[in-house]
Each structure stands twice: as structure tokens, then as C-alpha cells.
Amino acid sequence: MSVESLFQAVEARLSTRPARSVDLPGLVLREASVLVPLFERDGVPHMVFTRRPATLRTHANQYSYPGGGRDAEDLTPLHTALRETEEELGIDRRGVRVLGMLDEVPTISQYRVRPFVGVIPGDGRYTPSPEEVAFILEVPLARLLDPAILRVERKEVFGAERDLYFYTYESHVIWGATARILRDFLTQLSQVPDFESFLGARG
């Protein structure tokens, strides 16, 4: 089975369920969007993360998906995600194939983040913005599904007990809102019939 078939199956899955919005009474959250970038290389599906520079005021050195706050000229949240992806990684927004949306995620910096899943070219030709990207991390999807890389902690966040997820791939630790988005994506992926047959080598 091809990776293209997997991407089609993910698109079909996301189209069958409405993405949930954040509901936190008493909190006014600013709008933000990210792209969860997928690509195929050598018959293996991958996901892309970026590490933020140490010089940033918020979330320095953390792994994230390309994205950011909604600007006034962004017509929709999707425009925000595609614009930010182009600015951060140099990926032409016209070359992104959007598969669907995941659930909104709140951040401790008081944003409501709308994640869009999209397929980008797998040629590895990035032009990262040095102000926003310190490192680009490509991970085979199968590795992200390995239970051995996941650690879960229970802590109080936004006034309620919540699970916090930590994914450790080699020396890289993905946590925070990015890990929650990743968790939602992997949950949706697991609902795709026979999804494991699409994943190829663990890398």
C-alpha cells in the first residue's frame, strides 16, 4: 500500500469528525494556527518539527510545528498556518496539500491553536528563517507511534488535572502544545483502517 493511500485515508478520517474548539470560560485566548507537516521520502511517511531559537522570549528551544499568531491580513486560520509555514521553512504555500483539521489546543501563553494537517514536498529543500527556526527535525511516523518514546505526566493546567505528553526521539524531546497536537494526530491516525501497513520502516 502506498503512502499516498495513507494520506488519502487520513484526509477521509479528518473529514468525518468536526474539530473541537477550546472552551475555557473566563479566558480570552488569542488566535493562532499551525501546520502539521507530513511528507513521503523513499516510501516512508514522515512528520516535520522545528526547534525554536534560544533567543526567543517565549517557548525558546522548544520543538513546534510551523505556525504562529493570526495577522490582520490572514483571511482564515488556514491562511495563518500556510503563511507561517512559508515564512519559517520557505515552503511555497501553494505546494501544501491540506488534509484537514485537528482539535484546537490552548497554550500557557494564552493562544488557541488551530492545527491543520498538510502534505509538503519530500525533497528536504527548506529555507529556514534563522529568527524563527534553529533546527529542522524529520521523524518517520512509525517512530512516533512507538510506545517506548512516550512519557505521560499528570499535572494541573488551566485549573484542571491534565495529561502532559513527552515524546523523546533520539535526543529530541517534543512536549507542550506540540505534543498534545501530535497526540491528537496519532489518535486519528490509529483510526485509519490497517494504518500500520502504510508506515514502512521505523527509521
Accessible surface in RSA format (square Angstrom, percent):
REM  Atomic radii and reference values for relative SASA: ProtOr
REM  Chains: A
REM  Algorithm: Lee & Richards
REM  Probe-radius: 1.40
REM  Slices: 20
REM RES _ NUM      All-atoms   Total-Side   Main-Chain    Non-polar    All polar
REM                ABS   REL    ABS   REL    ABS   REL    ABS   REL    ABS   REL
RES MET A   1   156.81  81.2  82.24  54.4  74.57 177.5  92.58  78.7  64.23  85.1
RES SER A   2    58.29  49.3  45.52  60.8  12.76  29.4  47.99 102.2  10.30  14.4
RES VAL A   3     4.34   2.9   3.11   2.8   1.23   3.0   3.11   2.7   1.23   3.3
RES GLU A   4    69.49  39.9  68.73  52.0   0.76   1.8  46.49  89.9  23.00  18.8
RES SER A   5    44.28  37.4  40.48  54.0   3.80   8.8  14.65  31.2  29.63  41.5
RES LEU A   6     0.46   0.3   0.46   0.3   0.00   0.0   0.46   0.3   0.00   0.0
RES PHE A   7     5.51   2.8   5.51   3.4   0.00   0.0   5.51   3.3   0.00   0.0
RES GLN A   8    96.78  54.1  91.34  66.8   5.44  13.0  24.51  52.2  72.28  54.8
RES ALA A   9    25.91  23.8  16.22  25.0   9.69  22.0  23.24  32.7   2.67   7.1
RES VAL A  10     3.13   2.1   3.13   2.8   0.00   0.0   3.13   2.7   0.00   0.0
RES GLU A  11    64.73  37.2  64.71  49.0   0.01   0.0  17.24  33.3  47.49  38.8
RES ALA A  12    56.47  51.9  49.96  77.1   6.52  14.8  56.29  79.3   0.18   0.5
RES ARG A  13    73.05  30.7  67.87  34.6   5.18  12.3  14.18  19.4  58.87  35.7
RES LEU A  14     8.72   4.9   0.13   0.1   8.59  21.6   0.33   0.2   8.39  22.6
RES SER A  15    92.11  77.8  50.04  66.8  42.07  96.9  48.30 102.9  43.81  61.4
RES THR A  16    99.52  70.8  62.42  63.3  37.10  88.4  67.96  91.3  31.56  47.7
RES ARG A  17    39.10  16.4  31.95  16.3   7.15  17.0  19.68  26.9  19.42  11.8
RES PRO A  18   121.48  88.5 104.68  95.4  16.80  61.1 115.88  95.7   5.60  34.8
RES ALA A  19    31.67  29.1   6.61  10.2  25.06  57.0   6.61   9.3  25.06  66.4
RES ARG A  20   174.18  73.1 167.49  85.4   6.69  15.9  72.03  98.4 102.15  61.9
RES SER A  21    79.75  67.4  55.94  74.7  23.81  54.9  25.70  54.7  54.05  75.7
RES VAL A  22    19.88  13.1   4.89   4.4  14.99  36.1  10.46   9.1   9.42  25.5
RES ASP A  23   119.91  84.0  96.66  96.2  23.25  55.0  34.13  80.3  85.78  85.5
RES LEU A  24    31.60  17.6  21.58  15.4  10.02  25.2  22.51  15.8   9.09  24.5
RES PRO A  25   122.70  89.4  89.86  81.9  32.84 119.4 100.90  83.3  21.80 135.5
RES GLY A  26    85.11 105.0   0.00   N/A  85.11 105.0  43.32 118.9  41.79  93.6
RES LEU A  27    65.99  36.8  46.90  33.6  19.09  48.0  47.25  33.2  18.75  50.4
RES VAL A  28   136.98  90.1 119.74 108.4  17.24  41.5 122.92 106.8  14.06  38.1
RES LEU A  29    17.34   9.7   2.07   1.5  15.27  38.4   2.07   1.5  15.27  41.1
RES ARG A  30   132.08  55.5 125.70  64.1   6.39  15.2  66.23  90.5  65.85  39.9
RES GLU A  31    68.34  39.2  60.57  45.8   7.77  18.5  21.66  41.9  46.68  38.1
RES ALA A  32     7.91   7.3   6.45  10.0   1.46   3.3   6.51   9.2   1.40   3.7
RES SER A  33     1.20   1.0   1.20   1.6   0.00   0.0   0.00   0.0   1.20   1.7
RES VAL A  34    17.99  11.8  17.99  16.3   0.00   0.0  17.99  15.6   0.00   0.0
RES LEU A  35     0.00   0.0   0.00   0.0   0.00   0.0   0.00   0.0   0.00   0.0
RES VAL A  36     0.00   0.0   0.00   0.0   0.00   0.0   0.00   0.0   0.00   0.0
RES PRO A  37     0.00   0.0   0.00   0.0   0.00   0.0   0.00   0.0   0.00   0.0
RES LEU A  38     0.57   0.3   0.57   0.4   0.00   0.0   0.57   0.4   0.00   0.0
RES PHE A  39     0.08   0.0   0.08   0.0   0.00   0.0   0.08   0.0   0.00   0.0
RES GLU A  40    76.70  44.0  62.91  47.6  13.79  32.8  15.83  30.6  60.87  49.7
RES ARG A  41    74.22  31.2  68.65  35.0   5.57  13.3  44.10  60.3  30.12  18.3
RES ASP A  42   138.32  96.9  96.80  96.3  41.52  98.2  41.91  98.6  96.41  96.2
RES GLY A  43    41.19  50.8   0.00   N/A  41.19  50.8  23.03  63.2  18.16  40.7
RES VAL A  44    22.99  15.1  22.99  20.8   0.00   0.0  22.99  20.0   0.00   0.0
RES PRO A  45     0.05   0.0   0.05   0.0   0.00   0.0   0.05   0.0   0.00   0.0
RES HIS A  46    23.42  12.8  23.42  16.3   0.00   0.0   7.16   7.4  16.26  18.9
RES MET A  47     0.00   0.0   0.00   0.0   0.00   0.0   0.00   0.0   0.00   0.0
RES VAL A  48     0.00   0.0   0.00   0.0   0.00   0.0   0.00   0.0   0.00   0.0
RES PHE A  49     0.00   0.0   0.00   0.0   0.00   0.0   0.00   0.0   0.00   0.0
RES THR A  50     0.87   0.6   0.87   0.9   0.00   0.0   0.00   0.0   0.87   1.3
RES ARG A  51    72.84  30.6  72.84  37.1   0.00   0.0  11.65  15.9  61.19  37.1
RES ARG A  52    58.08  24.4  58.08  29.6   0.00   0.0   4.80   6.6  53.28  32.3
RES PRO A  53    11.96   8.7  11.18  10.2   0.78   2.8  11.96   9.9   0.00   0.0
RES ALA A  54    69.35  63.8  44.87  69.2  24.48  55.7  44.96  63.3  24.40  64.6
RES THR A  55   125.65  89.4  92.84  94.1  32.81  78.2  87.34 117.3  38.31  57.9
RES LEU A  56    49.69  27.7  40.66  29.1   9.03  22.7  42.17  29.6   7.52  20.2
RES ARG A  57   239.80 100.7 197.53 100.7  42.27 100.6  81.60 111.5 158.20  95.9
RES THR A  58    73.21  52.1  68.50  69.4   4.70  11.2  53.47  71.8  19.74  29.8
RES HIS A  59    55.83  30.5  43.83  30.5  12.00  30.7  38.27  39.4  17.56  20.4
RES ALA A  60    37.73  34.7  21.83  33.7  15.90  36.2  21.83  30.7  15.90  42.1
RES ASN A  61    83.54  57.6  71.72  69.3  11.82  28.5  22.20  53.4  61.34  59.3
RES GLN A  62    38.22  21.4  36.37  26.6   1.85   4.4   8.72  18.6  29.50  22.4
RES TYR A  63    13.89   6.5  11.03   6.3   2.86   7.4   9.55   7.2   4.34   5.4
RES SER A  64    21.00  17.7  21.00  28.0   0.00   0.0  17.32  36.9   3.68   5.2
RES TYR A  65     5.97   2.8   0.64   0.4   5.33  13.9   0.64   0.5   5.33   6.6
RES PRO A  66     0.00   0.0   0.00   0.0   0.00   0.0   0.00   0.0   0.00   0.0
RES GLY A  67    13.21  16.3   0.00   N/A  13.21  16.3   1.21   3.3  12.00  26.9
RES GLY A  68    21.93  27.0   0.00   N/A  21.93  27.0  21.93  60.2   0.00   0.0
RES GLY A  69    27.11  33.4   0.00   N/A  27.11  33.4  12.68  34.8  14.43  32.3
RES ARG A  70    84.60  35.5  56.92  29.0  27.68  65.9  15.01  20.5  69.59  42.2
RES ASP A  71    58.69  41.1  52.10  51.9   6.58  15.6  10.89  25.6  47.79  47.7
RES ALA A  72   113.74 104.6  67.06 103.5  46.68 106.2  80.17 112.9  33.57  88.9
RES GLU A  73   122.36  70.2  97.24  73.6  25.12  59.8  64.47 124.7  57.89  47.3
RES ASP A  74     9.86   6.9   4.00   4.0   5.86  13.9   1.14   2.7   8.72   8.7
RES LEU A  75   137.21  76.4 117.36  84.0  19.86  49.9 120.79  84.8  16.42  44.2
RES THR A  76    55.85  39.7  55.37  56.1   0.48   1.1  53.66  72.1   2.19   3.3
RES PRO A  77    18.65  13.6  18.55  16.9   0.09   0.3  18.65  15.4   0.00   0.0
RES LEU A  78    52.08  29.0  51.83  37.1   0.24   0.6  51.83  36.4   0.24   0.7
RES HIS A  79    75.52  41.3  74.16  51.5   1.36   3.5  53.42  55.1  22.10  25.7
RES THR A  80     0.00   0.0   0.00   0.0   0.00   0.0   0.00   0.0   0.00   0.0
RES ALA A  81     0.00   0.0   0.00   0.0   0.00   0.0   0.00   0.0   0.00   0.0
RES LEU A  82    25.59  14.3  25.46  18.2   0.12   0.3  25.50  17.9   0.08   0.2
RES ARG A  83    20.35   8.5  20.35  10.4   0.00   0.0  15.59  21.3   4.76   2.9
RES GLU A  84    17.05   9.8  17.05  12.9   0.00   0.0   0.00   0.0  17.05  13.9
RES THR A  85     0.36   0.3   0.36   0.4   0.00   0.0   0.36   0.5   0.00   0.0
RES GLU A  86    58.11  33.4  53.01  40.1   5.10  12.1  13.21  25.6  44.90  36.7
RES GLU A  87    84.48  48.5  65.48  49.5  18.99  45.2  37.37  72.3  47.11  38.5
RES GLU A  88    10.48   6.0  10.48   7.9   0.00   0.0   0.87   1.7   9.61   7.8
RES LEU A  89     0.00   0.0   0.00   0.0   0.00   0.0   0.00   0.0   0.00   0.0
RES GLY A  90    37.37  46.1   0.00   N/A  37.37  46.1  13.29  36.5  24.08  53.9
RES ILE A  91    12.78   7.3   8.87   6.6   3.91   9.4  12.68   9.1   0.10   0.3
RES ASP A  92    58.47  41.0  51.29  51.1   7.18  17.0  32.11  75.6  26.36  26.3
RES ARG A  93    94.35  39.6  89.51  45.6   4.84  11.5  34.29  46.9  60.06  36.4
RES ARG A  94   210.44  88.4 172.74  88.1  37.70  89.8  83.74 114.4 126.70  76.8
RES GLY A  95    40.52  50.0   0.00   N/A  40.52  50.0  28.22  77.5  12.30  27.5
RES VAL A  96    17.09  11.2   0.17   0.1  16.93  40.8   0.80   0.7  16.30  44.2
RES ARG A  97    84.28  35.4  77.64  39.6   6.64  15.8  59.04  80.7  25.24  15.3
RES VAL A  98    46.97  30.9  27.51  24.9  19.45  46.9  27.51  23.9  19.45  52.8
RES LEU A  99     6.98   3.9   0.00   0.0   6.98  17.5   1.08   0.8   5.89  15.9
RES GLY A 100    19.27  23.8   0.00   N/A  19.27  23.8  19.11  52.5   0.16   0.4
RES MET A 101    59.78  31.0  54.60  36.1   5.19  12.3  24.34  20.7  35.44  47.0
RES LEU A 102     0.00   0.0   0.00   0.0   0.00   0.0   0.00   0.0   0.00   0.0
RES ASP A 103    13.53   9.5  12.89  12.8   0.64   1.5   9.98  23.5   3.56   3.5
RES GLU A 104    16.01   9.2   3.66   2.8  12.35  29.4   2.54   4.9  13.47  11.0
RES VAL A 105    10.48   6.9  10.36   9.4   0.12   0.3  10.48   9.1   0.00   0.0
RES PRO A 106    22.06  16.1  22.06  20.1   0.00   0.0  22.06  18.2   0.00   0.0
RES THR A 107    13.22   9.4  11.70  11.9   1.52   3.6  13.22  17.8   0.00   0.0
RES ILE A 108   134.14  76.3 110.43  82.3  23.71  57.2 111.37  80.2  22.77  61.8
RES SER A 109    29.40  24.8  17.17  22.9  12.23  28.2  24.24  51.6   5.17   7.2
RES GLN A 110    81.41  45.5  81.33  59.4   0.08   0.2  11.53  24.6  69.87  53.0
RES TYR A 111    59.21  27.6  59.21  33.7   0.00   0.0  28.60  21.5  30.61  37.7
RES ARG A 112    54.94  23.1  54.77  27.9   0.17   0.4   8.81  12.0  46.13  28.0
RES VAL A 113    10.88   7.2  10.88   9.9   0.00   0.0  10.88   9.5   0.00   0.0
RES ARG A 114    72.56  30.5  72.56  37.0   0.00   0.0   4.04   5.5  68.52  41.5
RES PRO A 115     0.09   0.1   0.09   0.1   0.00   0.0   0.09   0.1   0.00   0.0
RES PHE A 116    14.06   7.0  14.06   8.7   0.00   0.0  14.06   8.5   0.00   0.0
RES VAL A 117     0.00   0.0   0.00   0.0   0.00   0.0   0.00   0.0   0.00   0.0
RES GLY A 118     0.00   0.0   0.00   N/A   0.00   0.0   0.00   0.0   0.00   0.0
RES VAL A 119    21.56  14.2  20.06  18.2   1.50   3.6  20.06  17.4   1.50   4.1
RES ILE A 120     4.87   2.8   0.03   0.0   4.84  11.7   1.36   1.0   3.51   9.5
RES PRO A 121    63.83  46.5  48.64  44.3  15.19  55.2  60.04  49.6   3.79  23.6
RES GLY A 122    22.79  28.1   0.00   N/A  22.79  28.1   5.38  14.8  17.41  39.0
RES ASP A 123    85.05  59.6  51.10  50.9  33.95  80.3  34.33  80.8  50.72  50.6
RES GLY A 124    30.74  37.9   0.00   N/A  30.74  37.9   7.93  21.8  22.80  51.1
RES ARG A 125   196.38  82.5 173.46  88.4  22.92  54.6  59.68  81.6 136.70  82.8
RES TYR A 126    42.00  19.6  18.33  10.4  23.67  61.6  17.90  13.4  24.10  29.7
RES THR A 127    99.60  70.8  93.43  94.7   6.17  14.7  67.13  90.2  32.47  49.1
RES PRO A 128    59.24  43.2  47.47  43.3  11.78  42.8  47.47  39.2  11.78  73.2
RES SER A 129    20.09  17.0  14.94  19.9   5.14  11.9  13.86  29.5   6.23   8.7
RES PRO A 130   104.37  76.1  84.84  77.3  19.53  71.0  90.23  74.5  14.14  87.9
RES GLU A 131   121.39  69.7 110.60  83.7  10.79  25.7  68.61 132.7  52.77  43.1
RES GLU A 132    58.52  33.6  55.63  42.1   2.90   6.9  22.41  43.3  36.11  29.5
RES VAL A 133     9.20   6.1   1.07   1.0   8.13  19.6   1.07   0.9   8.13  22.1
RES ALA A 134    52.59  48.4  17.33  26.7  35.26  80.2  25.32  35.7  27.27  72.2
RES PHE A 135    79.20  39.6  73.05  45.2   6.15  16.0  79.20  48.0   0.00   0.0
RES ILE A 136    37.28  21.2  20.28  15.1  16.99  41.0  20.28  14.6  16.99  46.1
RES LEU A 137     8.57   4.8   7.98   5.7   0.59   1.5   8.57   6.0   0.00   0.0
RES GLU A 138    46.81  26.9  32.14  24.3  14.67  34.9  14.57  28.2  32.23  26.3
RES VAL A 139     0.00   0.0   0.00   0.0   0.00   0.0   0.00   0.0   0.00   0.0
RES PRO A 140     8.63   6.3   8.63   7.9   0.00   0.0   8.63   7.1   0.00   0.0
RES LEU A 141     0.91   0.5   0.91   0.7   0.00   0.0   0.91   0.6   0.00   0.0
RES ALA A 142     5.29   4.9   4.71   7.3   0.57   1.3   5.03   7.1   0.25   0.7
RES ARG A 143    51.80  21.8  51.80  26.4   0.00   0.0   4.02   5.5  47.78  29.0
RES LEU A 144     2.87   1.6   0.14   0.1   2.72   6.8   0.14   0.1   2.72   7.3
RES LEU A 145    46.94  26.1  27.08  19.4  19.86  49.9  30.84  21.7  16.10  43.3
RES ASP A 146    35.84  25.1  34.66  34.5   1.18   2.8   1.49   3.5  34.35  34.3
RES PRO A 147   109.93  80.1  94.33  86.0  15.60  56.7 100.36  82.9   9.57  59.5
RES ALA A 148    92.46  85.0  50.13  77.4  42.33  96.3  62.62  88.2  29.84  79.1
RES ILE A 149    17.27   9.8  10.10   7.5   7.16  17.3  14.63  10.5   2.64   7.2
RES LEU A 150    46.73  26.0  25.16  18.0  21.56  54.2  25.76  18.1  20.97  56.4
RES ARG A 151   122.09  51.3 117.33  59.8   4.76  11.3  68.63  93.8  53.46  32.4
RES VAL A 152    71.90  47.3  43.27  39.2  28.63  69.0  43.27  37.6  28.63  77.7
RES GLU A 153    50.10  28.8  44.66  33.8   5.44  13.0  23.83  46.1  26.27  21.5
RES ARG A 154   142.27  59.7 114.84  58.5  27.43  65.3  50.02  68.4  92.25  55.9
RES LYS A 155   109.22  53.3 105.50  64.7   3.72   8.8  59.58  53.6  49.64  52.9
RES GLU A 156   123.32  70.8  94.97  71.8  28.35  67.5  24.03  46.5  99.29  81.1
RES VAL A 157    25.92  17.1  21.53  19.5   4.39  10.6  25.92  22.5   0.00   0.0
RES PHE A 158    57.56  28.8  18.65  11.6  38.91 101.2  32.26  19.6  25.29  72.4
RES GLY A 159    67.26  82.9   0.00   N/A  67.26  82.9  27.50  75.5  39.76  89.0
RES ALA A 160    42.28  38.9  35.76  55.2   6.52  14.8  42.28  59.5   0.00   0.0
RES GLU A 161    96.36  55.3  80.47  60.9  15.89  37.8  47.52  91.9  48.83  39.9
RES ARG A 162    81.45  34.2  79.03  40.3   2.41   5.7  25.79  35.3  55.65  33.7
RES ASP A 163    53.29  37.3  46.43  46.2   6.87  16.2   3.65   8.6  49.64  49.5
RES LEU A 164    34.19  19.0  33.60  24.0   0.59   1.5  34.19  24.0   0.00   0.0
RES TYR A 165    35.09  16.4  33.05  18.8   2.05   5.3  10.09   7.6  25.00  30.8
RES PHE A 166    28.07  14.0  27.79  17.2   0.28   0.7  27.79  16.8   0.28   0.8
RES TYR A 167     3.00   1.4   3.00   1.7   0.00   0.0   2.43   1.8   0.57   0.7
RES THR A 168    59.46  42.3  53.93  54.7   5.52  13.2  37.86  50.9  21.60  32.6
RES TYR A 169    17.12   8.0  17.11   9.7   0.01   0.0   2.38   1.8  14.73  18.2
RES GLU A 170   120.81  69.4  83.97  63.5  36.84  87.7  46.32  89.6  74.49  60.8
RES SER A 171    98.97  83.6  66.26  88.4  32.71  75.4  53.74 114.4  45.23  63.4
RES HIS A 172    26.26  14.4  25.07  17.4   1.19   3.1  13.42  13.8  12.84  14.9
RES VAL A 173    59.38  39.1  52.52  47.5   6.86  16.5  52.52  45.6   6.86  18.6
RES ILE A 174     0.01   0.0   0.01   0.0   0.00   0.0   0.01   0.0   0.00   0.0
RES TRP A 175   102.80  41.3 100.24  48.5   2.55   6.0  83.25  44.4  19.55  31.7
RES GLY A 176    20.36  25.1   0.00   N/A  20.36  25.1  16.33  44.8   4.03   9.0
RES ALA A 177    25.20  23.2  17.47  27.0   7.73  17.6  17.47  24.6   7.73  20.5
RES THR A 178    12.45   8.9  11.37  11.5   1.07   2.6   0.19   0.3  12.26  18.5
RES ALA A 179     0.00   0.0   0.00   0.0   0.00   0.0   0.00   0.0   0.00   0.0
RES ARG A 180    55.32  23.2  49.79  25.4   5.53  13.2  30.25  41.3  25.07  15.2
RES ILE A 181     4.06   2.3   3.59   2.7   0.47   1.1   4.06   2.9   0.00   0.0
RES LEU A 182     0.00   0.0   0.00   0.0   0.00   0.0   0.00   0.0   0.00   0.0
RES ARG A 183    91.44  38.4  91.41  46.6   0.03   0.1  15.20  20.8  76.24  46.2
RES ASP A 184    21.50  15.1  16.37  16.3   5.13  12.1  15.26  35.9   6.24   6.2
RES PHE A 185     0.88   0.4   0.88   0.5   0.00   0.0   0.88   0.5   0.00   0.0
RES LEU A 186    14.26   7.9  12.69   9.1   1.57   3.9  13.01   9.1   1.25   3.4
RES THR A 187    64.30  45.7  58.97  59.8   5.33  12.7  48.67  65.4  15.63  23.6
RES GLN A 188    13.19   7.4  12.93   9.4   0.26   0.6   1.99   4.2  11.20   8.5
RES LEU A 189     1.03   0.6   0.00   0.0   1.03   2.6   0.70   0.5   0.33   0.9
RES SER A 190    48.10  40.6  30.90  41.2  17.21  39.6  24.28  51.7  23.82  33.4
RES GLN A 191    97.12  54.3  75.09  54.9  22.03  52.4   9.43  20.1  87.68  66.5
RES VAL A 192     3.67   2.4   1.11   1.0   2.56   6.2   1.64   1.4   2.03   5.5
RES PRO A 193   113.15  82.5  96.68  88.1  16.47  59.9 107.86  89.1   5.29  32.8
RES ASP A 194    88.35  61.9  65.72  65.4  22.62  53.5  34.21  80.5  54.14  54.0
RES PHE A 195    31.56  15.8  31.38  19.4   0.17   0.5  31.38  19.0   0.17   0.5
RES GLU A 196   126.55  72.7 112.94  85.4  13.61  32.4  31.79  61.5  94.77  77.4
RES SER A 197    56.91  48.1  24.29  32.4  32.61  75.1  36.98  78.8  19.92  27.9
RES PHE A 198    17.75   8.9  13.80   8.5   3.96  10.3  14.29   8.7   3.46   9.9
RES LEU A 199    10.49   5.8  10.33   7.4   0.16   0.4  10.33   7.3   0.16   0.4
RES GLY A 200    51.23  63.2   0.00   N/A  51.23  63.2  31.28  85.8  19.95  44.7
RES ALA A 201    67.23  61.8  50.79  78.4  16.44  37.4  62.34  87.8   4.89  12.9
RES ARG A 202   127.54  53.5 122.17  62.3   5.37  12.8  50.29  68.7  77.25  46.8
RES GLY A 203    70.81  87.3   0.00   N/A  70.81  87.3  51.23 140.6  19.57  43.8
END  Absolute sums over single chains surface
CHAIN  1 A    10140.8       7819.4       2321.4       5440.3       4700.5
END  Absolute sums over all chains
TOTAL         10140.8       7819.4       2321.4       5440.3       4700.5
